[in-house]
Amino acid sequence: QQQVKQSPQSLIVQKGGIPIINCAYENTAFDYFPWYQQFPGKGPALLIAIRPDVSEKKEGRFTISFNKSAKQFSLHIMDSQPGDSATYFCAAKWGAQKLVFGQGTRLTINP
Amino acid sequence: ETGVTQTPRHLVMGMTNKKSLKCEQHLGHNAMYWYKQSAKKPLELMFVYNFKEQTENNSVPSRFSPECPNSSHLFLHLHTLQPEDSALYLCASSQNGLAGDNEQFFGPGTRLTVL
């Protein structure tokens, strides 16, 4: 199945909280799992990515947790800020170029 | 200009019109992509071009006709569209290679409304 299921659709968190966005997949041929951040009026931009041989990757306040046996991965945002308010997409890649995206999560960080 | 640019940013057209979307990448990449982003739906890959050659057509209706004259420019020609084609059309580019993550860089998109 060339699908990635993402939840929740929307999320509201207070400043300083830790929003968590979850994704699940079926296709074991996926070999690269990026997260994209999209602000209104802009295209998606790569935020952080992970390969399935790693269980966790951290870049600044953003962390991906990856559970290969469960075919699930999640994005955590530490010490969230109002500037993190955006739509977040998980994705999965197979082959050299084919990206499949999740449905997106609209994240709002309240001051 | 830097990154990936798209013009126009907004387009309103009737179902009988013919229009074109333009994408230009200033990153020296050799692969370009068209995606469709509809409300509450995942981004959908439409077309992939590598070194000006189309390598992927994701069952896109023929009323969408892509053109890639060189590795830096990509067009999407539109004709006799339907209201359900209204969406944000995103262009992306990447450095294609046999290995590596081939990160895709996206433009800001063209917001298309079909009346």
HADDOCK unambig.tbl for C-alpha pairs under 7 A between the chains (distance, minus, plus):
assign (segid A and resid 41 and name CA) (segid B and resid 108 and name CA) 6.42 0.50 0.50
assign (segid A and resid 42 and name CA) (segid B and resid 108 and name CA) 4.39 0.50 0.50
assign (segid A and resid 43 and name CA) (segid B and resid 106 and name CA) 5.37 0.50 0.50
assign (segid A and resid 43 and name CA) (segid B and resid 107 and name CA) 5.28 0.50 0.50
assign (segid A and resid 43 and name CA) (segid B and resid 108 and name CA) 4.18 0.50 0.50
assign (segid A and resid 43 and name CA) (segid B and resid 109 and name CA) 6.15 0.50 0.50
assign (segid A and resid 44 and name CA) (segid B and resid 106 and name CA) 6.02 0.50 0.50
assign (segid A and resid 45 and name CA) (segid B and resid 105 and name CA) 6.73 0.50 0.50
assign (segid A and resid 45 and name CA) (segid B and resid 106 and name CA) 6.67 0.50 0.50
assign (segid A and resid 96 and name CA) (segid B and resid 98 and name CA) 6.70 0.50 0.50
assign (segid A and resid 97 and name CA) (segid B and resid 102 and name CA) 6.85 0.50 0.50
assign (segid A and resid 101 and name CA) (segid B and resid 42 and name CA) 5.57 0.50 0.50
assign (segid A and resid 101 and name CA) (segid B and resid 43 and name CA) 5.87 0.50 0.50
assign (segid A and resid 102 and name CA) (segid B and resid 42 and name CA) 5.46 0.50 0.50
assign (segid A and resid 103 and name CA) (segid B and resid 40 and name CA) 6.51 0.50 0.50
assign (segid A and resid 103 and name CA) (segid B and resid 41 and name CA) 5.37 0.50 0.50
assign (segid A and resid 103 and name CA) (segid B and resid 42 and name CA) 4.24 0.50 0.50
assign (segid A and resid 104 and name CA) (segid B and resid 42 and name CA) 6.85 0.50 0.50
